[in-house]
């Protein structure tokens, strides 16, 4: 077997291992694309929220996004600019600034109406070693974070 054959085999094995490691390769934009389920959420105090909602976050390859969170019945009265009666939903487009690790959601529709519609929501993202992604607000007055995992 020649050195060239060994190099090709090593490259194929390395590629296969990368694909099966749970850590997508490529640009941050490529890593964002797909459907994510909510793993955990931390409140403004940095502590995990006790009533963890079910959630899904979707980024499409053509620049669209959608997020939905449904809090359990015990927290159904939760309401703020993102959540109404225990349910959060918004959709729109997004763009990404890879050098700043920032994705900005451009909200076109939300269940909280004018509180979010037309707003740009900058988010800091971080990919973890185990294939998860943590997103937090880029605003200094918001201190929550949400951890997501690809389906």
C-alpha positions as CSV (number, residue, x, y, z in Angstrom):
1,X,0.0,0.0,0.0
2,X,1.4,3.4,-1.0
3,X,1.6,6.5,1.2
4,X,-1.1,8.1,-1.1
5,X,-3.5,5.2,-0.4
6,X,-2.9,5.4,3.4
7,X,-3.5,9.2,3.3
8,X,-6.8,8.7,1.4
9,X,-7.9,6.0,3.9
10,X,-7.0,8.2,6.8
11,X,-8.9,11.1,5.3
12,X,-12.0,8.9,4.8
13,X,-11.8,7.6,8.4
14,X,-11.3,11.0,9.8
15,X,-14.3,12.4,7.9
16,X,-16.5,9.5,9.0
17,X,-15.5,10.1,12.6
18,X,-16.2,13.8,12.4
19,X,-19.7,13.0,10.9
20,X,-20.5,10.6,13.7
21,X,-19.1,12.7,16.6
22,X,-22.2,14.7,17.0
23,X,-20.3,17.9,16.2
24,X,-21.2,19.3,12.8
25,X,-18.4,20.5,10.7
26,X,-18.3,23.7,8.7
27,X,-19.2,27.3,9.2
28,X,-21.3,28.4,12.2
29,X,-24.1,29.1,9.8
30,X,-24.0,25.5,8.6
31,X,-24.0,24.3,12.2
32,X,-27.0,26.4,13.1
33,X,-29.2,25.1,10.3
34,X,-31.7,22.5,11.3
35,X,-34.2,21.7,14.1
36,X,-33.1,22.0,17.7
37,X,-35.0,20.9,20.9
38,X,-34.7,22.7,24.2
39,X,-32.4,21.0,26.7
40,X,-32.4,23.6,29.5
41,X,-33.2,27.2,30.3
42,X,-31.6,29.5,32.9
43,X,-33.4,32.5,34.2
44,X,-32.1,36.0,34.8
45,X,-30.3,34.9,38.0
46,X,-28.4,32.3,36.0
47,X,-30.1,29.4,37.8
48,X,-32.0,26.7,35.9
49,X,-35.7,27.3,35.5
50,X,-37.6,24.8,37.6
51,X,-40.6,24.6,35.2
52,X,-38.7,23.7,32.1
53,X,-40.7,24.3,28.9
54,X,-40.8,22.1,25.8
55,X,-39.2,24.0,23.0
56,X,-38.1,23.9,19.3
57,X,-35.9,26.2,17.4
58,X,-35.5,26.0,13.6
59,X,-33.0,27.7,11.3
60,X,-33.4,27.2,7.6
61,X,-30.6,27.3,5.0
62,X,-32.4,30.2,3.2
63,X,-32.3,32.5,6.3
64,X,-35.6,31.9,8.1
65,X,-36.1,31.0,11.8
66,X,-38.9,29.9,14.1
67,X,-38.9,29.3,17.9
68,X,-41.6,27.9,20.1
69,X,-41.6,27.2,23.8
70,X,-44.5,25.8,25.8
71,X,-44.2,25.9,29.6
72,X,-45.8,23.2,31.7
73,X,-49.3,23.8,33.2
74,X,-47.7,24.8,36.5
75,X,-46.1,27.8,34.8
76,X,-48.9,28.6,32.3
77,X,-49.5,32.0,33.8
78,X,-46.0,33.2,32.7
79,X,-46.2,36.3,30.6
80,X,-43.7,38.9,29.5
81,X,-42.6,40.4,26.2
82,X,-41.5,37.0,24.9
83,X,-44.2,34.7,26.6
84,X,-47.9,35.0,26.7
85,X,-49.8,32.7,29.1
86,X,-47.0,30.2,29.2
87,X,-46.4,30.0,25.4
88,X,-43.7,31.7,23.4
89,X,-43.6,31.7,19.6
90,X,-41.9,33.9,17.0
91,X,-40.7,33.6,13.4
92,X,-38.9,35.7,10.9
93,X,-35.5,35.8,9.2
94,X,-32.0,35.8,10.7
95,X,-28.5,36.7,9.9
96,X,-25.3,35.7,11.5
97,X,-22.0,37.4,12.4
98,X,-19.7,34.6,12.9
99,X,-16.8,36.7,14.1
100,X,-18.9,38.0,17.0
101,X,-20.7,34.7,17.5
102,X,-24.0,36.6,17.1
103,X,-27.2,35.6,15.4
104,X,-29.9,38.3,15.0
105,X,-33.5,37.3,14.8
106,X,-35.6,39.7,12.7
107,X,-39.1,39.1,14.1
108,X,-41.9,39.1,11.5
109,X,-44.5,37.5,13.7
110,X,-44.9,36.6,17.4
111,X,-47.7,35.6,19.8
112,X,-46.9,38.7,21.8
113,X,-47.7,40.9,18.8
114,X,-46.2,44.4,18.7
115,X,-44.0,43.7,21.7
116,X,-41.7,41.8,19.3
117,X,-42.9,42.2,15.7
118,X,-40.5,44.3,13.7
119,X,-37.8,44.0,16.3
120,X,-34.2,42.8,15.8
121,X,-33.2,40.4,18.6
122,X,-29.4,40.0,18.8
123,X,-28.3,36.7,20.4
124,X,-24.9,35.4,21.4
125,X,-24.4,31.7,20.5
126,X,-21.8,29.2,21.6
127,X,-21.4,25.7,20.4
128,X,-20.4,23.2,23.0
129,X,-18.1,20.1,22.7
130,X,-21.1,17.8,23.1
131,X,-22.9,19.2,20.0
132,X,-25.2,21.5,21.9
133,X,-25.7,25.3,21.4
134,X,-26.3,27.9,24.1
135,X,-28.0,31.1,23.2
136,X,-28.2,34.2,25.4
137,X,-29.4,37.7,24.8
138,X,-26.8,40.2,23.6
139,X,-28.6,42.9,25.6
140,X,-26.9,44.0,28.9
141,X,-30.3,44.1,30.7
142,X,-31.2,40.5,29.8
143,X,-29.4,37.6,31.6
144,X,-31.2,34.4,30.5
145,X,-29.7,31.6,28.5
146,X,-31.1,28.6,26.6
147,X,-29.3,25.4,25.7
148,X,-30.5,23.5,22.5
149,X,-29.6,20.2,20.9
150,X,-30.1,19.1,17.4
151,X,-32.9,16.5,16.9
